[in-house]
Amino acid sequence: MREYWIRIRDNYMTQFVLGALGIPIGITVGCMDTVFGKVLLYLSALRDLHPVYFIPFLPLAGIMIAYTYFRFGGKSSRGMNLIFEIGHGEENVIPLRLIPFVMCGTWMTHLFGGSAGREGVAVQIGATVSHWAGSHVPVKNASRIFLVAGMAAGFAGLFRTPVAAVLFAMEVLVVGELRYEALFPAITAAFAASTTSKFLGLQKFTFLLQESVDLEPGTVCRLLLLGVIFGVVGGAFAWILKRTKQFAASKIPGPVLRIALAGVGLSLLLLVFWKGRYAGLGTNLIEASFYGGVVFPWDWGLKFGLTVLTLSVGYQGGEVTPLFSIGASLGCVLGGILGIPSEFAAALGYAAVFGCATNTFFAPMLIGAEVFGYSYLPYFFVVCAVSYVFNMNKSIYTSQRS
């Protein structure tokens, strides 16, 4: 009996220590996310003011990114795949130089117009910091536990959606499996990171929906149809991105030459299509979808294709914010066709396409609730559940296990 109570005491003490250590990790990651995010927004705004001065130099930026990674990056060049390999116990070390490499590479990608995101950078920052900290904690599996906590902190610090960040980090490594041992430190790290970035003034996108939508049979049928479409689009994005990366690598094995040649074509396309409308994060399409701007029926498709091209040839960044813009602009168009309020349909697409492309279920529902209002959680549940079924079990994270 005495040993039983000792085990309980030790378990509570371990959880307390892990949760307490999550706070400084979250604060550190939140500070780094803020620096990364603010510089990224500044460079994006500068490019938007003078697209014809920056986008033509995208190939040169690509050459610098690819050569630097090839010459000095080492394991850092594996990016998110390295994070997943650590989570699966296939690797033991994340080099700290990964952080400046991925931050600077992403800044250059966005300054010169590459269509990419930012979440991958934030997750890598959080994972690197927390895994290093966990390797110095004398607790069983501490480094892998803190890896999840750091991923949650990175996501939460950048997007300031801590609840969704916790679920995203816990479920993204293995499909259908939640890393419950990391729950408490993930919560403390995510909320600490989100609070820190908020205090430091990092912007958060929020749009509180005002539509009153009844779940009557006709509406449910339209929501189910939206779920199918979003699921197919999200799954197709992940599948095409993987195939395009393989095709580009097989046709042009050299990373420097590959990114240079593709960069020339990419910069021309970005300028031809409305002088950079589809460059960068895609937040312009998100804002247009929710604030009455012009959304063309082809916006989502062009953003889809240019993002795939940007990321498949070696430019740095993430996929999530472009996925938000693809889903929002697609939802806005479909809302008009199906007789659903455009902002409401855009919000559903914002969450569902992200969830399908990352092959996650809980995170997209909660990010929808945190961004658009918790009263709409039942609608996000219906659409995200259907879209999850129809995403063909594909993921932008090729090292994700299923």
Salt bridges, closest charged atoms under 4 A:
ASP10 OD1 - ARG9 NH2 3.24
ASP48 OD1 - ARG47 NH2 2.89
GLU85 OE1 - ARG78 NH2 2.31
GLU90 OE2 - ARG401 NH2 2.61
GLU91 OE1 - LYS75 NZ 2.96
GLU91 OE2 - ARG78 NH2 2.93
GLU177 OE2 - ARG179 NE 3.46
GLU216 OE2 - ARG222 NH2 3.91
ASP299 OD2 - ARG277 NH2 2.72
